[in-house]
Amino acid sequence: MGWSKHHKNGLIYYSPQDCYQGYTLVTPTGGNFANLIDMEGRVCHQWQSEEGIGYAYMLPDGHLLLRSGGARQGGQRVEGGAQSGAIRELDWEGNVVWEYRNPMIHHDFERLPNGNTLVLLFEPLAEDLVARIKGGSHSGNGDGEMLGDLVQEVTPSGEIVYSWRSWNHLDPEDDVICQLENREEWTHQNALNVTSDGDLLISFRRTDTVGIVDKETGAFRWKWGPGVISHQHHPTYLDNGHVLLFDNGCHRPGPTFSRVIEVDPTTSEIVWEYQGDPSISFYSYHISGAERLANGNTLICEGAPGRIFEVTPDQEIVWEYINPMPGRTVARGMPNTPVSVFRAHRYGPNHPGLQGKELDPGHYAELNQQYSGG
C-alpha cells in the first residue's frame, strides 16, 4: 500500500462494537519473539525463541507451534523461500516441549488432532522431470537444479508416517511456472492446511494454484486458480465448505493490487471479495494471509508492510494495526519502515489455550511504551 513517512504505527483504528474481541498473535519477520496483543494493541504475552521465529500459531492448550528462523548447515545460514531449520513447540512460559528438525523445512505446518504434525519440505527433483517442466526464467540457475514440495506427517517421536510428493500429481505441460519467476522451484508451496475431512489444502505460488488433495490417494479433488488469481497465499477451509485465501496480485496483468476472496470449490465461483478503496491502496507482493472470525468478520494480514486489519462482510474496516515491532523489514536499508508479518491470528477470550492465563499488559509496560513511541 502507499505510505507516508509520517504514518502512525501501532493501533490505527478500533470500533469495539463491530469487532470480534480477542487477542491477536503478531510475529515480526526475522525476529525471535511472538506477541499476543489485545484490541488496544498492547502486548499481553510474549514468547521468545533463540533460533528465531519465522511464523507461529497457538495450539488449543496455549502452547506456541512455530517455524524457526533460517536453516543452518555447517554453521552457515541456508537462504530459501521461508526456509527454516525446525518446527518447535513452546509452552506458555517459552520452554521447548517438542521439536522436529530438518534443514529443508519451509513455510507451513499443521498440528493434527491425532497429535502428529504435518510439515512442508523441499526436495530436489529428478533431472529428466526438470527438463520437461515449462515456464520460468532460466537466468541465474546455471546448474539446473529445481526443488519440489513434499508434505510429510511426523509423530511426536519424529517418525515419518505419511508422505505426499506434489510432483507425482502434477503435469509439466499444464502446471507452468510464471515466466517472471526463476526455475529454482517448480511450485513454491506456501501453505499447508487441512479440510474438515482431513484432506490437504495447498497453495502453489509459482503456478497460481490452490487445491484440495485427497490425503489417502494423493490425487487432487479440486485444483483451481491460473488466470484468476496471482501468487496467492494462505488458503483456509471454512465451516461452509468454502476456501478463503489472500490473492497477492503480483505479476497480475494490469494494475497491481491484492484482494481477499472466498471461493466455493464445488463451482469454483468467487462468492465474497475484499479489495482496497482504491484498489491499489491494498497490496502485499508476498507473504500475507486472511482468516474468517467467529462473528463473520475477516482478519487480514497485509504482510509486506506489516498491516493487520479486520473487515466486516460489507468490507468496512473496524480494526487496524501497523506492526511497530522490530525484526527484518522487506524494505531493507530504509529506516522507519514497518516490519513485515508472515501471518497473524486472532484468538477469542474463550479460546481454551487462554483459560487461566495471565494477560496483563501492565507486565509489559516498558515494551508497550517502546512500541507506542513513548
Buried (B, 14 or more C-beta within 10 A) or exposed (E): BEEEEEBEBBBBEBEEEBBBBBBBBBBBBBBBBBBBBBBEBBBBBBBEBEBBBBBBBBBEEBBBBBBBBBBBEEEEEBEBBBBBBBBBBBBBEBEEEBBBEBBBBBBBBBBEEEEBBBBBBBBEBEEEBBEEBEBBEEEEBEEEEBBBBBBBBBEEEEEEEBEBBBBEBBEBEEBBBBEEBBBBBBBBBBBBBBBEEEBBBBBBBBBBBBBBBBBEEBEBBBBBBBEBBBBBBBBBBBEEEBBBBBBBBBBBEEEBBBBBBBBBBEEEEBEBEBBBEEBBEBBBBBBBBBBBBEEEBBBBBBBBBBBBBBBBEEBEBBBBBBBBBBBEBBBEEEEEBBBBBBBBBBBEEEBEBBEEBEBEBEBBEEBBEBBBEE
